[in-house]
């Protein structure tokens, strides 16, 4: 689910975005973090974005956090039974009191 307002950017058909990659790369080199992304998709509905490597590197920690959050959300809703730490420790023969 996208929360970005893609109406601020032109959404290119995938074939057109492909042909404009060289121009986008030149713009990314020249403008770096401030370069506008290239949005593309079918029927001018944004499905993907191309951004500068400089911007991607800045966003990577946030991207990883979002992806990990989604994995956690999926696992929490998988319907499997959950054990408390104490229950798990008892199952493997560990006494948490031994840590202190």
SEVEXNU-629452 format. One line per 10 residues: number of its first residue (from 1); their letters; for each residue x, y, z of N, C-alpha, C. Coordinates in nm, 3 decimals. Each point is the difference from the previous one (the first is absolute). Example, Ala and Ser with C-alpha at 12.3 -4.5 7.8 and 13.67 -1.06 7.14 Angstrom:
1	as	1.319,-0.569,0.780,-0.089,0.119,0.000,0.090,0.120,0.000; -0.035,0.105,-0.072,0.082,0.119,0.006,-0.077,0.109,0.073
//
This chain:
1	xxxxxxxxxx	0.086,-0.118,0.000,-0.086,0.118,0.000,0.089,0.123,0.000; -0.027,0.090,-0.090,0.081,0.119,-0.014,-0.066,0.118,0.070; 0.081,0.076,0.073,-0.051,0.122,0.064,0.053,0.123,-0.071; 0.088,-0.019,-0.099,0.056,0.113,-0.072,-0.102,0.055,-0.099; -0.005,0.130,-0.008,-0.091,0.062,-0.095,0.067,0.000,-0.137; -0.029,-0.105,-0.079,0.064,-0.011,-0.131,-0.056,0.100,-0.100; -0.104,0.074,0.036,-0.054,0.102,-0.090,0.099,0.114,-0.021; 0.097,0.014,0.089,0.101,0.105,-0.012,0.101,-0.032,-0.109; 0.005,-0.124,-0.046,0.098,-0.045,-0.097,-0.070,-0.062,-0.119; 0.061,0.016,-0.116,-0.051,-0.066,-0.119,0.029,-0.149,0.012
11	xxxxxxxxxx	-0.099,-0.083,-0.030,0.019,-0.145,0.002,0.015,-0.045,-0.145; 0.115,-0.058,-0.028,0.031,-0.042,-0.136,-0.041,-0.145,-0.022; -0.041,-0.033,-0.122,-0.016,-0.142,-0.032,0.137,-0.067,0.014; 0.001,-0.126,0.035,0.126,-0.071,0.024,0.094,0.010,-0.119; -0.052,-0.013,-0.121,0.086,0.006,-0.119,0.065,0.138,-0.014; -0.072,0.105,0.030,0.056,0.135,-0.010,0.103,0.023,0.110; -0.027,-0.050,0.121,0.096,0.014,0.110,0.131,-0.068,-0.038; -0.009,-0.115,-0.065,0.119,-0.074,-0.042,0.084,0.084,-0.096; -0.066,0.065,-0.094,0.076,0.079,-0.099,0.057,0.128,0.060; -0.053,0.044,0.113,0.047,0.123,0.062,0.099,-0.023,0.114
21	xxxxxxxxxx	0.047,-0.125,0.017,0.092,-0.029,0.109,0.131,0.078,-0.010; 0.055,0.014,-0.120,0.126,0.075,-0.015,-0.017,0.145,0.044; -0.110,0.061,-0.039,-0.025,0.139,0.039,-0.019,0.010,0.152; -0.069,-0.098,0.056,-0.020,0.000,0.146,0.134,-0.015,0.072; 0.086,-0.090,-0.049,0.130,-0.020,0.062,0.082,0.130,-0.005; -0.005,0.070,-0.111,0.072,0.129,-0.011,-0.055,0.100,0.101; -0.132,0.004,0.012,-0.064,0.091,0.095,0.039,-0.038,0.144; 0.004,-0.130,0.031,0.037,-0.045,0.134,0.144,0.043,0.032; 0.090,-0.013,-0.099,0.140,0.043,0.022,0.007,0.150,0.026; -0.076,0.076,-0.075,0.006,0.146,0.011,-0.070,0.052,0.125
31	xxxxxxxxxx	-0.114,-0.060,0.035,-0.084,0.055,0.108,0.007,-0.079,0.130; 0.051,-0.121,-0.004,0.016,-0.081,0.121,-0.128,-0.017,0.079; 0.008,0.032,0.127,-0.114,-0.017,0.091,-0.124,0.077,-0.042; 0.019,0.108,-0.073,-0.113,0.085,-0.036,-0.065,-0.037,-0.133; 0.051,-0.102,-0.067,-0.058,-0.037,-0.129,-0.136,-0.067,0.020; -0.090,0.029,-0.092,-0.134,-0.057,0.011,0.002,-0.147,-0.041; -0.081,-0.081,0.062,-0.004,-0.142,-0.036,-0.070,-0.020,-0.134; 0.023,-0.115,-0.059,-0.071,-0.041,-0.120,-0.105,-0.102,0.043; -0.127,0.035,-0.014,-0.108,-0.093,0.033,-0.048,-0.067,-0.127; -0.030,-0.128,0.009,-0.045,-0.072,-0.118,-0.102,-0.106,0.040
41	xxxxxxxxxx	-0.078,-0.042,-0.099,-0.099,-0.105,0.022,-0.094,-0.012,-0.118; -0.090,-0.093,0.013,-0.099,-0.023,-0.105,-0.113,0.100,0.011; -0.048,0.045,-0.112,-0.114,0.092,-0.007,0.021,0.124,0.086; 0.127,0.044,0.005,0.038,0.120,0.074,-0.035,-0.006,0.150; -0.012,-0.123,0.050,-0.019,-0.022,0.144,0.137,-0.040,0.055; 0.054,0.082,0.091,0.135,-0.024,0.051,0.010,-0.137,0.068; 0.099,-0.078,-0.044,0.026,-0.131,0.057,0.144,-0.013,0.047; 0.084,0.091,-0.042,0.140,-0.004,0.038,0.061,0.138,-0.013; 0.117,0.014,0.060,0.071,0.128,-0.006,0.148,-0.026,-0.014; 0.065,0.084,-0.076,0.145,-0.004,-0.014,0.052,0.127,0.065
51	xxxxxxxxxx	0.094,-0.017,0.092,0.057,0.114,0.071,0.151,-0.004,-0.013; 0.065,0.109,0.035,0.146,0.005,-0.006,0.059,-0.094,0.105; 0.119,-0.051,-0.029,0.068,-0.085,0.095,0.028,0.075,0.130; 0.034,0.127,-0.012,0.027,0.083,0.118,-0.123,0.004,0.093; -0.117,0.019,-0.059,-0.123,0.001,0.080,-0.030,-0.138,0.055; 0.018,-0.104,-0.082,-0.023,-0.137,0.045,0.086,-0.033,0.122; 0.127,0.037,-0.005,0.090,-0.028,0.112,-0.046,0.071,0.128; -0.053,0.121,-0.014,-0.051,0.073,0.116,-0.126,-0.067,0.056; -0.081,-0.056,-0.090,-0.128,-0.060,0.041,0.013,-0.145,0.045; 0.111,-0.066,-0.032,0.012,-0.144,0.024,-0.032,-0.043,0.143
61	xxxxxxxxxx	0.048,0.067,0.104,-0.036,-0.043,0.135,-0.152,0.002,0.024; -0.068,0.101,-0.054,-0.145,0.008,0.015,-0.069,-0.109,-0.082; 0.050,-0.026,-0.119,-0.057,-0.105,-0.084,0.011,-0.135,0.072; 0.116,-0.028,0.057,0.021,-0.126,0.072,-0.094,-0.010,0.120; -0.019,0.110,0.072,-0.092,0.000,0.115,-0.142,-0.029,-0.044; -0.043,0.061,-0.109,-0.135,-0.022,-0.051,-0.017,-0.145,-0.042; 0.100,-0.056,-0.069,-0.008,-0.139,-0.043,-0.003,-0.096,0.119; 0.084,0.025,0.100,0.000,-0.085,0.119,-0.132,0.010,0.075; -0.057,0.120,0.007,-0.130,0.018,0.065,-0.107,-0.082,-0.070; 0.003,-0.002,-0.133,-0.098,-0.077,-0.076,0.017,-0.150,0.023
71	xxxxxxxxxx	0.124,-0.047,0.004,0.025,-0.142,0.029,-0.053,-0.034,0.139; 0.027,0.084,0.097,-0.048,-0.022,0.137,-0.152,-0.002,0.004; -0.064,0.095,-0.068,-0.147,0.005,-0.005,-0.057,-0.129,-0.059; 0.061,-0.047,-0.107,-0.047,-0.124,-0.063,0.017,-0.119,0.094; 0.113,-0.006,0.068,0.025,-0.113,0.092,-0.092,0.006,0.121; -0.030,0.119,0.048,-0.088,0.013,0.116,-0.143,-0.041,-0.035; -0.036,0.011,-0.127,-0.136,-0.033,-0.044,-0.007,-0.134,-0.072; 0.098,-0.089,0.022,0.002,-0.126,-0.073,-0.085,-0.109,0.066; -0.060,0.030,0.115,-0.089,-0.097,0.064,0.071,-0.105,0.083; 0.131,0.005,0.008,0.074,-0.099,0.079,-0.004,0.036,0.148
81	xxxxxxxxxx	0.002,-0.100,0.087,0.000,0.029,0.143,0.131,0.067,0.042; -0.007,0.085,0.099,0.117,0.072,0.050,0.034,-0.049,0.141; 0.130,-0.001,0.029,0.048,-0.036,0.132,0.059,0.124,0.067; -0.017,0.008,0.131,0.069,0.106,0.074,0.146,-0.041,0.013; 0.084,0.094,0.040,0.141,-0.031,0.020,0.016,-0.111,0.103; -0.076,0.007,0.108,0.009,-0.100,0.105,-0.040,-0.138,-0.052; -0.106,-0.006,-0.083,-0.044,-0.129,-0.056,0.107,-0.057,-0.093; 0.058,0.085,-0.082,0.104,-0.045,-0.090,0.123,-0.048,0.077; 0.039,0.075,0.102,0.115,-0.038,0.082,-0.024,-0.136,0.065; -0.119,-0.020,0.052,-0.033,-0.129,0.064,0.007,-0.114,-0.102
91	xxxxxxxxxx	-0.047,0.024,-0.121,0.002,-0.105,-0.104,0.141,-0.043,-0.036; 0.095,0.091,0.001,0.137,-0.034,-0.037,0.088,-0.028,0.122; -0.059,0.001,0.118,0.075,-0.033,0.121,0.089,0.109,0.051; -0.037,0.125,-0.024,0.078,0.114,0.042,-0.069,0.067,0.117; 0.076,0.037,0.101,-0.056,0.072,0.114,0.046,0.146,-0.009; -0.095,0.094,-0.025,0.039,0.141,-0.012,0.071,0.054,0.124; -0.022,-0.060,0.114,0.066,0.044,0.123,0.151,-0.021,-0.008; 0.046,-0.090,-0.085,0.143,-0.025,-0.013,0.077,0.118,-0.060; -0.071,0.092,-0.064,0.065,0.115,-0.064,0.045,0.102,0.102; -0.076,0.021,0.103,0.028,0.104,0.099,0.128,-0.029,0.069
//
